[in-house]
Amino acid sequence: MKLNLLSCDAPRPDKRAISKCISEIATNIDGSLATEFTDILLEGDAVEIEIDGKTTSSAFRSLRKLDIDYEVLD
């Protein structure tokens, strides 16, 4: 399943927590790429990731906890 991470609405976003979350939920993304995606997301641009279908509910919960807005692409 593909997700488009749109923005982070947290007043003080935790870069390390967001990067860790992206690397844990996304398939084929390592820590350095997750850090790069985090920087892109916090600058205001959308990021597209792919997650495993088995972990969608926990991925959605993790993103909501970090105040990350997302949309499901497919």
Gaussian input, Z-matrix of N, CA and C with variables (Angstrom, degrees):
# hf/3-21g

backbone

0 1
 N
 C     1     B1
 C     2     B2     1     A1
 N     3     B3     2     A2     1     D1
 C     4     B4     3     A3     2     D2
 C     5     B5     4     A4     3     D3
 N     6     B6     5     A5     4     D4
 C     7     B7     6     A6     5     D5
 C     8     B8     7     A7     6     D6
 N     9     B9     8     A8     7     D7
 C    10    B10     9     A9     8     D8
 C    11    B11    10    A10     9     D9
 N    12    B12    11    A11    10    D10
 C    13    B13    12    A12    11    D11
 C    14    B14    13    A13    12    D12
 N    15    B15    14    A14    13    D13
 C    16    B16    15    A15    14    D14
 C    17    B17    16    A16    15    D15
 N    18    B18    17    A17    16    D16
 C    19    B19    18    A18    17    D17
 C    20    B20    19    A19    18    D18
 N    21    B21    20    A20    19    D19
 C    22    B22    21    A21    20    D20
 C    23    B23    22    A22    21    D21
 N    24    B24    23    A23    22    D22
 C    25    B25    24    A24    23    D23
 C    26    B26    25    A25    24    D24
 N    27    B27    26    A26    25    D25
 C    28    B28    27    A27    26    D26
 C    29    B29    28    A28    27    D27
 N    30    B30    29    A29    28    D28
 C    31    B31    30    A30    29    D29
 C    32    B32    31    A31    30    D30
 N    33    B33    32    A32    31    D31
 C    34    B34    33    A33    32    D32
 C    35    B35    34    A34    33    D33
 N    36    B36    35    A35    34    D34
 C    37    B37    36    A36    35    D35
 C    38    B38    37    A37    36    D36
 N    39    B39    38    A38    37    D37
 C    40    B40    39    A39    38    D38
 C    41    B41    40    A40    39    D39
 N    42    B42    41    A41    40    D40
 C    43    B43    42    A42    41    D41
 C    44    B44    43    A43    42    D42
 N    45    B45    44    A44    43    D43
 C    46    B46    45    A45    44    D44
 C    47    B47    46    A46    45    D45
 N    48    B48    47    A47    46    D46
 C    49    B49    48    A48    47    D47
 C    50    B50    49    A49    48    D48
 N    51    B51    50    A50    49    D49
 C    52    B52    51    A51    50    D50
 C    53    B53    52    A52    51    D51
 N    54    B54    53    A53    52    D52
 C    55    B55    54    A54    53    D53
 C    56    B56    55    A55    54    D54
 N    57    B57    56    A56    55    D55
 C    58    B58    57    A57    56    D56
 C    59    B59    58    A58    57    D57
 N    60    B60    59    A59    58    D58
 C    61    B61    60    A60    59    D59
 C    62    B62    61    A61    60    D60
 N    63    B63    62    A62    61    D61
 C    64    B64    63    A63    62    D62
 C    65    B65    64    A64    63    D63
 N    66    B66    65    A65    64    D64
 C    67    B67    66    A66    65    D65
 C    68    B68    67    A67    66    D66
 N    69    B69    68    A68    67    D67
 C    70    B70    69    A69    68    D68
 C    71    B71    70    A70    69    D69
 N    72    B72    71    A71    70    D70
 C    73    B73    72    A72    71    D71
 C    74    B74    73    A73    72    D72
 N    75    B75    74    A74    73    D73
 C    76    B76    75    A75    74    D74
 C    77    B77    76    A76    75    D75
 N    78    B78    77    A77    76    D76
 C    79    B79    78    A78    77    D77
 C    80    B80    79    A79    78    D78
 N    81    B81    80    A80    79    D79
 C    82    B82    81    A81    80    D80
 C    83    B83    82    A82    81    D81
 N    84    B84    83    A83    82    D82
 C    85    B85    84    A84    83    D83
 C    86    B86    85    A85    84    D84
 N    87    B87    86    A86    85    D85
 C    88    B88    87    A87    86    D86
 C    89    B89    88    A88    87    D87
 N    90    B90    89    A89    88    D88
 C    91    B91    90    A90    89    D89
 C    92    B92    91    A91    90    D90
 N    93    B93    92    A92    91    D91
 C    94    B94    93    A93    92    D92
 C    95    B95    94    A94    93    D93
 N    96    B96    95    A95    94    D94
 C    97    B97    96    A96    95    D95
 C    98    B98    97    A97    96    D96
 N    99    B99    98    A98    97    D97
 C   100   B100    99    A99    98    D98
 C   101   B101   100   A100    99    D99
 N   102   B102   101   A101   100   D100
 C   103   B103   102   A102   101   D101
 C   104   B104   103   A103   102   D102
 N   105   B105   104   A104   103   D103
 C   106   B106   105   A105   104   D104
 C   107   B107   106   A106   105   D105
 N   108   B108   107   A107   106   D106
 C   109   B109   108   A108   107   D107
 C   110   B110   109   A109   108   D108
 N   111   B111   110   A110   109   D109
 C   112   B112   111   A111   110   D110
 C   113   B113   112   A112   111   D111
 N   114   B114   113   A113   112   D112
 C   115   B115   114   A114   113   D113
 C   116   B116   115   A115   114   D114
 N   117   B117   116   A116   115   D115
 C   118   B118   117   A117   116   D116
 C   119   B119   118   A118   117   D117
 N   120   B120   119   A119   118   D118
 C   121   B121   120   A120   119   D119
 C   122   B122   121   A121   120   D120
 N   123   B123   122   A122   121   D121
 C   124   B124   123   A123   122   D122
 C   125   B125   124   A124   123   D123
 N   126   B126   125   A125   124   D124
 C   127   B127   126   A126   125   D125
 C   128   B128   127   A127   126   D126
 N   129   B129   128   A128   127   D127
 C   130   B130   129   A129   128   D128
 C   131   B131   130   A130   129   D129
 N   132   B132   131   A131   130   D130
 C   133   B133   132   A132   131   D131
 C   134   B134   133   A133   132   D132
 N   135   B135   134   A134   133   D133
 C   136   B136   135   A135   134   D134
 C   137   B137   136   A136   135   D135
 N   138   B138   137   A137   136   D136
 C   139   B139   138   A138   137   D137
 C   140   B140   139   A139   138   D138
 N   141   B141   140   A140   139   D139
 C   142   B142   141   A141   140   D140
 C   143   B143   142   A142   141   D141
 N   144   B144   143   A143   142   D142
 C   145   B145   144   A144   143   D143
 C   146   B146   145   A145   144   D144
 N   147   B147   146   A146   145   D145
 C   148   B148   147   A147   146   D146
 C   149   B149   148   A148   147   D147
 N   150   B150   149   A149   148   D148
 C   151   B151   150   A150   149   D149
 C   152   B152   151   A151   150   D150
 N   153   B153   152   A152   151   D151
 C   154   B154   153   A153   152   D152
 C   155   B155   154   A154   153   D153
 N   156   B156   155   A155   154   D154
 C   157   B157   156   A156   155   D155
 C   158   B158   157   A157   156   D156
 N   159   B159   158   A158   157   D157
 C   160   B160   159   A159   158   D158
 C   161   B161   160   A160   159   D159
 N   162   B162   161   A161   160   D160
 C   163   B163   162   A162   161   D161
 C   164   B164   163   A163   162   D162
 N   165   B165   164   A164   163   D163
 C   166   B166   165   A165   164   D164
 C   167   B167   166   A166   165   D165
 N   168   B168   167   A167   166   D166
 C   169   B169   168   A168   167   D167
 C   170   B170   169   A169   168   D168
 N   171   B171   170   A170   169   D169
 C   172   B172   171   A171   170   D170
 C   173   B173   172   A172   171   D171
 N   174   B174   173   A173   172   D172
 C   175   B175   174   A174   173   D173
 C   176   B176   175   A175   174   D174
 N   177   B177   176   A176   175   D175
 C   178   B178   177   A177   176   D176
 C   179   B179   178   A178   177   D177
 N   180   B180   179   A179   178   D178
 C   181   B181   180   A180   179   D179
 C   182   B182   181   A181   180   D180
 N   183   B183   182   A182   181   D181
 C   184   B184   183   A183   182   D182
 C   185   B185   184   A184   183   D183
 N   186   B186   185   A185   184   D184
 C   187   B187   186   A186   185   D185
 C   188   B188   187   A187   186   D186
 N   189   B189   188   A188   187   D187
 C   190   B190   189   A189   188   D188
 C   191   B191   190   A190   189   D189
 N   192   B192   191   A191   190   D190
 C   193   B193   192   A192   191   D191
 C   194   B194   193   A193   192   D192
 N   195   B195   194   A194   193   D193
 C   196   B196   195   A195   194   D194
 C   197   B197   196   A196   195   D195
 N   198   B198   197   A197   196   D196
 C   199   B199   198   A198   197   D197
 C   200   B200   199   A199   198   D198
 N   201   B201   200   A200   199   D199
 C   202   B202   201   A201   200   D200
 C   203   B203   202   A202   201   D201
 N   204   B204   203   A203   202   D202
 C   205   B205   204   A204   203   D203
 C   206   B206   205   A205   204   D204
 N   207   B207   206   A206   205   D205
 C   208   B208   207   A207   206   D206
 C   209   B209   208   A208   207   D207
 N   210   B210   209   A209   208   D208
 C   211   B211   210   A210   209   D209
 C   212   B212   211   A211   210   D210
 N   213   B213   212   A212   211   D211
 C   214   B214   213   A213   212   D212
 C   215   B215   214   A214   213   D213
 N   216   B216   215   A215   214   D214
 C   217   B217   216   A216   215   D215
 C   218   B218   217   A217   216   D216
 N   219   B219   218   A218   217   D217
 C   220   B220   219   A219   218   D218
 C   221   B221   220   A220   219   D219

   B1=1.4321
   B2=1.5285
   B3=1.3172
   B4=1.4586
   B5=1.5209
   B6=1.3263
   B7=1.4530
   B8=1.5106
   B9=1.2932
   B10=1.4608
   B11=1.5203
   B12=1.3303
   B13=1.4566
   B14=1.5202
   B15=1.3230
   B16=1.4576
   B17=1.5209
   B18=1.3209
   B19=1.4636
   B20=1.5157
   B21=1.3205
   B22=1.4555
   B23=1.5190
   B24=1.3315
   B25=1.4630
   B26=1.5241
   B27=1.3198
   B28=1.4629
   B29=1.5246
   B30=1.3310
   B31=1.4593
   B32=1.5364
   B33=1.3150
   B34=1.4651
   B35=1.5234
   B36=1.3272
   B37=1.4610
   B38=1.5308
   B39=1.3187
   B40=1.4567
   B41=1.5284
   B42=1.3268
   B43=1.4696
   B44=1.5180
   B45=1.3243
   B46=1.4635
   B47=1.5318
   B48=1.3229
   B49=1.4563
   B50=1.5303
   B51=1.3268
   B52=1.4594
   B53=1.5229
   B54=1.3099
   B55=1.4639
   B56=1.5220
   B57=1.3219
   B58=1.4639
   B59=1.5221
   B60=1.3178
   B61=1.4646
   B62=1.5251
   B63=1.3245
   B64=1.4653
   B65=1.5145
   B66=1.3335
   B67=1.4665
   B68=1.5192
   B69=1.3399
   B70=1.4619
   B71=1.5251
   B72=1.3322
   B73=1.4650
   B74=1.5221
   B75=1.3201
   B76=1.4640
   B77=1.5298
   B78=1.3131
   B79=1.4529
   B80=1.5256
   B81=1.3141
   B82=1.4666
   B83=1.5223
   B84=1.3192
   B85=1.4662
   B86=1.5268
   B87=1.3344
   B88=1.4608
   B89=1.5219
   B90=1.3118
   B91=1.4578
   B92=1.5158
   B93=1.3292
   B94=1.4653
   B95=1.5284
   B96=1.3260
   B97=1.4563
   B98=1.5275
   B99=1.3221
   B100=1.4627
   B101=1.5234
   B102=1.3263
   B103=1.4636
   B104=1.5291
   B105=1.3227
   B106=1.4642
   B107=1.5276
   B108=1.3314
   B109=1.4605
   B110=1.5325
   B111=1.3210
   B112=1.4641
   B113=1.5209
   B114=1.3206
   B115=1.4664
   B116=1.5254
   B117=1.3216
   B118=1.4659
   B119=1.5242
   B120=1.3303
   B121=1.4655
   B122=1.5225
   B123=1.3241
   B124=1.4603
   B125=1.5247
   B126=1.3314
   B127=1.4640
   B128=1.5246
   B129=1.3333
   B130=1.4530
   B131=1.5168
   B132=1.3283
   B133=1.4583
   B134=1.5252
   B135=1.3204
   B136=1.4612
   B137=1.5279
   B138=1.3362
   B139=1.4582
   B140=1.5167
   B141=1.3218
   B142=1.4621
   B143=1.5247
   B144=1.3442
   B145=1.4610
   B146=1.5167
   B147=1.3083
   B148=1.4557
   B149=1.5135
   B150=1.3430
   B151=1.4592
   B152=1.5177
   B153=1.3207
   B154=1.4517
   B155=1.5241
   B156=1.3095
   B157=1.4564
   B158=1.5132
   B159=1.3213
   B160=1.4644
   B161=1.5214
   B162=1.3224
   B163=1.4635
   B164=1.5224
   B165=1.3155
   B166=1.4613
   B167=1.5207
   B168=1.3108
   B169=1.4676
   B170=1.5253
   B171=1.3159
   B172=1.4678
   B173=1.5285
   B174=1.3311
   B175=1.4643
   B176=1.5303
   B177=1.3312
   B178=1.4651
   B179=1.5290
   B180=1.3191
   B181=1.4611
   B182=1.5386
   B183=1.3220
   B184=1.4682
   B185=1.5303
   B186=1.3249
   B187=1.4602
   B188=1.5282
   B189=1.3319
   B190=1.4712
   B191=1.5239
   B192=1.3271
   B193=1.4626
   B194=1.5264
   B195=1.3291
   B196=1.4603
   B197=1.5363
   B198=1.3345
   B199=1.4747
   B200=1.5211
   B201=1.3310
   B202=1.4640
   B203=1.5200
   B204=1.3310
   B205=1.4574
   B206=1.5142
   B207=1.3226
   B208=1.4676
   B209=1.5072
   B210=1.3283
   B211=1.4637
   B212=1.5224
   B213=1.3249
   B214=1.4562
   B215=1.5184
   B216=1.3217
   B217=1.4668
   B218=1.5154
   B219=1.3083
   B220=1.4809
   B221=1.4853
   A1=107.80
   A2=115.85
   A3=120.90
   A4=110.04
   A5=114.73
   A6=122.09
   A7=109.09
   A8=115.23
   A9=121.70
   A10=106.06
   A11=116.80
   A12=121.08
   A13=107.16
   A14=116.47
   A15=121.87
   A16=113.62
   A17=116.94
   A18=120.14
   A19=109.86
   A20=115.10
   A21=121.88
   A22=107.32
   A23=116.32
   A24=121.46
   A25=113.52
   A26=117.53
   A27=120.41
   A28=109.90
   A29=117.71
   A30=120.19
   A31=112.18
   A32=116.65
   A33=121.97
   A34=108.03
   A35=118.22
   A36=120.70
   A37=111.77
   A38=115.18
   A39=122.68
   A40=108.22
   A41=117.02
   A42=121.21
   A43=112.08
   A44=115.95
   A45=119.85
   A46=110.94
   A47=117.69
   A48=121.31
   A49=111.42
   A50=116.88
   A51=120.69
   A52=110.35
   A53=116.77
   A54=121.19
   A55=111.22
   A56=116.43
   A57=120.90
   A58=110.86
   A59=116.51
   A60=121.20
   A61=110.53
   A62=117.32
   A63=120.55
   A64=110.75
   A65=117.84
   A66=119.78
   A67=111.88
   A68=117.73
   A69=120.73
   A70=112.87
   A71=117.69
   A72=119.05
   A73=113.31
   A74=117.46
   A75=120.49
   A76=110.82
   A77=115.05
   A78=119.65
   A79=109.44
   A80=116.03
   A81=123.92
   A82=113.97
   A83=117.25
   A84=120.87
   A85=108.05
   A86=115.42
   A87=120.11
   A88=109.89
   A89=116.46
   A90=121.52
   A91=114.23
   A92=117.74
   A93=119.59
   A94=111.50
   A95=117.18
   A96=120.29
   A97=110.57
   A98=116.79
   A99=120.85
   A100=110.61
   A101=117.11
   A102=121.20
   A103=110.68
   A104=115.97
   A105=120.19
   A106=110.86
   A107=117.09
   A108=121.11
   A109=110.76
   A110=117.02
   A111=121.07
   A112=110.44
   A113=116.42
   A114=119.98
   A115=110.91
   A116=117.14
   A117=121.63
   A118=110.27
   A119=116.21
   A120=121.26
   A121=111.38
   A122=117.06
   A123=120.63
   A124=112.52
   A125=117.30
   A126=120.57
   A127=111.75
   A128=117.11
   A129=120.44
   A130=115.09
   A131=118.10
   A132=121.04
   A133=110.08
   A134=115.85
   A135=121.43
   A136=110.61
   A137=115.19
   A138=122.47
   A139=108.01
   A140=116.68
   A141=121.48
   A142=109.40
   A143=115.53
   A144=120.80
   A145=109.20
   A146=115.89
   A147=121.50
   A148=108.26
   A149=116.00
   A150=120.38
   A151=109.39
   A152=114.72
   A153=122.00
   A154=108.77
   A155=117.12
   A156=121.75
   A157=114.25
   A158=117.65
   A159=121.31
   A160=112.59
   A161=116.55
   A162=119.87
   A163=113.01
   A164=117.91
   A165=119.82
   A166=113.40
   A167=118.37
   A168=119.31
   A169=111.52
   A170=117.94
   A171=119.27
   A172=110.71
   A173=117.58
   A174=120.87
   A175=110.04
   A176=116.86
   A177=120.40
   A178=110.70
   A179=116.63
   A180=121.27
   A181=110.52
   A182=116.77
   A183=121.30
   A184=110.88
   A185=116.95
   A186=120.86
   A187=111.52
   A188=116.33
   A189=119.53
   A190=110.95
   A191=116.80
   A192=121.17
   A193=111.08
   A194=117.09
   A195=121.86
   A196=112.58
   A197=117.17
   A198=123.58
   A199=112.25
   A200=116.48
   A201=121.28
   A202=108.65
   A203=116.25
   A204=121.28
   A205=108.56
   A206=115.93
   A207=120.69
   A208=109.51
   A209=114.82
   A210=120.93
   A211=107.82
   A212=114.98
   A213=121.19
   A214=108.45
   A215=116.40
   A216=120.44
   A217=111.65
   A218=118.13
   A219=121.65
   A220=111.61
   D1=136.28
   D2=179.84
   D3=-101.50
   D4=138.06
   D5=177.23
   D6=-122.09
   D7=144.79
   D8=173.58
   D9=-110.00
   D10=111.24
   D11=177.70
   D12=-82.41
   D13=116.79
   D14=-170.33
   D15=-90.07
   D16=-49.46
   D17=-176.75
   D18=-164.42
   D19=167.73
   D20=175.00
   D21=-120.67
   D22=119.24
   D23=-175.58
   D24=-98.18
   D25=10.09
   D26=179.57
   D27=-67.85
   D28=140.22
   D29=179.76
   D30=-61.91
   D31=-39.26
   D32=176.73
   D33=-132.40
   D34=84.77
   D35=-175.39
   D36=-65.15
   D37=138.95
   D38=179.06
   D39=-92.65
   D40=101.58
   D41=-176.23
   D42=-57.77
   D43=-42.48
   D44=-177.48
   D45=-64.49
   D46=-42.37
   D47=179.87
   D48=-67.05
   D49=-39.86
   D50=178.95
   D51=-66.13
   D52=-44.15
   D53=178.91
   D54=-61.81
   D55=-43.53
   D56=178.82
   D57=-63.50
   D58=-41.81
   D59=179.05
   D60=-61.91
   D61=-46.29
   D62=-179.63
   D63=-62.19
   D64=-43.51
   D65=-178.76
   D66=-68.04
   D67=-29.03
   D68=179.56
   D69=-78.31
   D70=-38.78
   D71=-174.12
   D72=-90.88
   D73=-26.17
   D74=-175.31
   D75=-86.75
   D76=146.12
   D77=176.16
   D78=-88.46
   D79=141.25
   D80=176.75
   D81=62.35
   D82=32.46
   D83=176.01
   D84=-125.99
   D85=122.42
   D86=178.95
   D87=-92.06
   D88=-178.30
   D89=-175.33
   D90=-62.67
   D91=-41.03
   D92=-177.62
   D93=-70.07
   D94=-38.42
   D95=177.00
   D96=-68.52
   D97=-36.28
   D98=177.12
   D99=-64.11
   D100=-38.34
   D101=177.10
   D102=-64.94
   D103=-41.06
   D104=177.55
   D105=-64.28
   D106=-43.42
   D107=177.53
   D108=-62.67
   D109=-37.39
   D110=178.61
   D111=-62.53
   D112=-44.90
   D113=178.66
   D114=-61.65
   D115=-42.40
   D116=178.59
   D117=-62.22
   D118=-44.92
   D119=-179.44
   D120=-62.36
   D121=-43.45
   D122=-177.53
   D123=-73.23
   D124=-19.63
   D125=173.99
   D126=-77.55
   D127=-12.92
   D128=176.00
   D129=111.78
   D130=1.33
   D131=179.45
   D132=-97.33
   D133=150.52
   D134=179.31
   D135=-77.31
   D136=151.17
   D137=178.98
   D138=-129.46
   D139=134.55
   D140=179.06
   D141=-103.13
   D142=127.27
   D143=176.47
   D144=-128.99
   D145=163.53
   D146=175.83
   D147=-118.64
   D148=133.44
   D149=178.95
   D150=-119.05
   D151=158.07
   D152=178.26
   D153=-74.06
   D154=138.05
   D155=-177.82
   D156=-63.22
   D157=-20.66
   D158=-177.59
   D159=-77.88
   D160=-21.69
   D161=-174.67
   D162=-114.60
   D163=23.54
   D164=-174.71
   D165=-63.56
   D166=-43.40
   D167=-176.68
   D168=-65.72
   D169=-40.66
   D170=178.36
   D171=-70.75
   D172=-32.76
   D173=176.93
   D174=-65.40
   D175=-45.53
   D176=178.68
   D177=-61.10
   D178=-41.77
   D179=-179.78
   D180=-63.39
   D181=-42.49
   D182=179.55
   D183=-63.66
   D184=-41.96
   D185=179.87
   D186=-66.47
   D187=-41.23
   D188=178.57
   D189=-65.33
   D190=-37.23
   D191=179.93
   D192=-62.90
   D193=-32.80
   D194=179.35
   D195=-91.26
   D196=7.72
   D197=-179.77
   D198=59.87
   D199=40.54
   D200=177.50
   D201=-100.17
   D202=122.65
   D203=175.91
   D204=-82.12
   D205=139.28
   D206=-177.84
   D207=-144.89
   D208=162.85
   D209=172.03
   D210=-134.96
   D211=144.64
   D212=178.73
   D213=-85.73
   D214=125.22
   D215=-179.29
   D216=-89.46
   D217=-42.87
   D218=175.13
   D219=-164.59

